[in-house]
Structure formats: structure tokens, C-alpha cells
Amino acid sequence: MVTEPLSDVLRDIRDGFHELSGNDRLTFLLEFANDLPELPARYAEHPELLERVEECQSPVYIFVEVDDQSVVHVFATAPREAPTTRGFASILVQGLSSLPAAEVLATPDHFPGTLGLNELISPLRVRGMSGMLARIKRQVRERLAAQPE
């Protein structure tokens, strides 16, 4: 059996979804919405630093930092009125923050589709989470390229 390169946190989240059925999966997603960390002041006071995720109907913004040890820190904001989208953002913030850049970049692009939510939410929402992941990975690559050798 081939195992995909997922962080322990993302694997646990995915497995948590698969232990549930139907509406319990939606409830689990909404719990993540409540756990999205607030933006640190350096971003809350400067929203122009955040990148809009155009694939999301709701206004979702993402920013990635990569420190000098190539550890990734993901920040996101999504409106409370969009709990599904906010839940997806929270999953990615929790699952990708504090990982080495190589692990973030190795996260399969199809990860959002592995949560078992495809029958419960619209494909547009899953595409929004895929858009968030793509932007995070692109920003990681950009930050790595900008680091001094």
C-alpha cells in the first residue's frame, strides 16, 4: 500500500472525517471553523499583505511565512458567516503550520477531496479549499526562492 505524504495533523484530520458519517462530518467541519486562529496584529493591521483566494466565493485571505529554517507558518482569515470555508481554512492552517517547507509542498493537491465531504457540500466549496492549498504551496515556493542562499 502506498502512503501519501501527509503531515500527521492532516492525516489525523482526514481520518477523523472518515470515522464519521453524513451530517456528523459537517459538524466536525464546523468545529474547525470555530478553531481558526485570529490573525496576528502584523496582518490584521495590514490586510493588504494577505492574498485573496479567488476560487472561494467568500472573502478568504491567506499569507504564508517561511522562516530561516524553512519552517512554514500559515495565516488565514475567512468570515464567520461562511463556516464551511472557514473550516477548510482552519484545517489547512492547523495541518500545515510549523511543518518544513518540503512537507507542505509534498501535500497532495487532491487532499481536500480526501475528507469525504464531496457528497455533502458543493464541488465549488471543495474547489475553494483546493485553491487555498494551491496558493499556500505557491507562496511557500516564492518565499523559498526569495531566501538568501
C-alpha positions as CSV (number, residue, x, y, z in Angstrom):
1,M,0.0,0.0,0.0
2,V,1.3,3.4,-1.0
3,T,1.1,6.1,1.7
4,E,0.7,9.7,0.7
5,P,2.9,12.3,2.1
6,L,0.6,13.9,4.6
7,S,1.6,15.7,7.9
8,D,0.5,13.8,11.0
9,V,-2.0,16.5,11.7
10,L,-3.6,16.4,8.2
11,R,-3.7,12.6,8.4
12,D,-5.4,12.7,11.8
13,I,-7.9,15.3,10.5
14,R,-8.6,13.1,7.4
15,D,-9.0,10.0,9.5
16,G,-11.3,11.9,11.9
17,F,-13.6,12.7,9.0
18,H,-13.6,9.1,7.8
19,E,-14.6,7.9,11.3
20,L,-17.8,9.9,11.0
21,S,-20.8,9.7,8.6
22,G,-23.1,12.2,6.9
23,N,-24.0,15.2,8.9
24,D,-21.5,14.3,11.6
25,R,-18.8,15.1,9.1
26,L,-20.4,18.6,8.5
27,T,-20.5,19.1,12.3
28,F,-16.8,18.2,12.5
29,L,-16.0,20.7,9.7
30,L,-17.9,23.4,11.6
31,E,-15.9,22.7,14.7
32,F,-12.8,23.6,12.7
33,A,-14.4,26.8,11.7
34,N,-14.6,27.8,15.3
35,D,-10.9,27.0,15.7
36,L,-9.4,29.2,13.0
37,P,-6.8,31.3,14.8
38,E,-7.2,35.1,14.7
39,L,-4.6,36.9,12.6
40,P,-1.6,38.2,14.4
41,A,-1.6,42.0,14.6
42,R,1.0,42.4,11.9
43,Y,-1.5,41.1,9.4
44,A,-4.8,42.2,11.0
45,E,-3.5,45.8,10.8
46,H,-2.2,45.3,7.2
47,P,-4.7,43.3,5.3
48,E,-3.1,44.3,2.0
49,L,-0.3,41.8,2.8
50,L,-2.8,38.9,2.5
51,E,-3.7,37.2,-0.8
52,R,-7.3,36.8,-1.7
53,V,-8.3,33.2,-2.6
54,E,-10.3,33.9,-5.8
55,E,-11.5,30.3,-6.0
56,C,-13.6,30.9,-2.9
57,Q,-17.0,32.7,-3.1
58,S,-16.4,34.1,0.4
59,P,-13.6,36.6,1.0
60,V,-10.8,34.3,2.2
61,Y,-7.3,35.6,2.5
62,I,-4.0,33.7,3.1
63,F,-0.5,34.6,3.9
64,V,2.5,32.3,4.3
65,E,5.8,32.9,6.1
66,V,8.8,30.6,5.8
67,D,11.4,31.2,8.4
68,D,15.1,30.8,8.0
69,Q,14.9,27.1,9.0
70,S,12.4,26.7,6.1
71,V,9.5,26.1,8.6
72,V,6.1,27.2,7.3
73,H,3.6,29.4,9.1
74,V,0.2,29.8,7.5
75,F,-2.2,32.6,8.3
76,A,-5.8,32.8,7.0
77,T,-8.9,34.8,7.5
78,A,-12.5,33.9,6.5
79,P,-15.8,35.4,7.6
80,R,-17.8,33.7,10.4
81,E,-20.8,33.8,8.1
82,A,-19.0,31.3,5.8
83,P,-18.4,28.4,8.3
84,T,-17.6,25.8,5.6
85,T,-15.0,27.9,4.0
86,R,-13.7,29.0,7.4
87,G,-13.5,25.3,8.4
88,F,-11.4,24.5,5.4
89,A,-9.0,27.4,6.0
90,S,-8.7,26.2,9.6
91,I,-7.8,22.7,8.6
92,L,-5.0,24.0,6.3
93,V,-3.7,26.4,8.9
94,Q,-3.6,23.7,11.6
95,G,-2.4,21.0,9.3
96,L,0.4,22.9,7.5
97,S,1.7,25.4,10.0
98,S,5.0,24.5,11.7
99,L,5.9,22.0,9.0
100,P,9.1,22.0,7.0
101,A,8.5,23.6,3.6
102,A,9.3,20.3,1.8
103,E,6.4,18.6,3.7
104,V,4.0,21.4,2.8
105,L,5.0,21.2,-0.9
106,A,4.6,17.4,-0.8
107,T,0.9,17.6,0.4
108,P,-1.2,16.1,-2.4
109,D,-3.1,18.7,-4.3
110,H,-6.2,16.5,-4.1
111,F,-6.1,16.4,-0.3
112,P,-9.4,18.4,0.1
113,G,-11.2,15.7,-1.9
114,T,-10.0,13.0,0.6
115,L,-12.0,14.3,3.5
116,G,-15.2,12.5,2.4
117,L,-17.2,15.7,2.1
118,N,-17.9,15.6,-1.7
119,E,-21.4,14.2,-1.2
120,L,-22.2,16.8,1.5
121,I,-21.0,20.1,0.1
122,S,-20.9,21.6,-3.4
123,P,-17.9,20.9,-5.6
124,L,-17.4,24.7,-5.7
125,R,-16.6,24.6,-2.0
126,V,-14.1,21.7,-2.4
127,R,-12.5,23.7,-5.3
128,G,-12.2,26.6,-2.9
129,M,-10.2,24.5,-0.4
130,S,-8.0,23.2,-3.3
131,G,-7.5,26.9,-4.3
132,M,-6.3,27.7,-0.7
133,L,-3.9,24.8,-0.8
134,A,-2.5,25.8,-4.2
135,R,-1.9,29.4,-3.0
136,I,-0.2,28.2,0.2
137,K,2.1,26.0,-1.8
138,R,2.8,28.7,-4.4
139,Q,3.6,31.2,-1.6
140,V,5.9,28.7,0.1
141,R,7.8,28.3,-3.2
142,E,8.0,32.0,-3.6
143,R,9.3,32.5,-0.1
144,L,11.9,29.8,-0.5
145,A,13.1,31.4,-3.8
146,A,13.5,34.8,-2.1
147,Q,15.6,33.4,0.8
148,P,19.4,34.1,0.6
149,E,21.5,31.1,-0.3
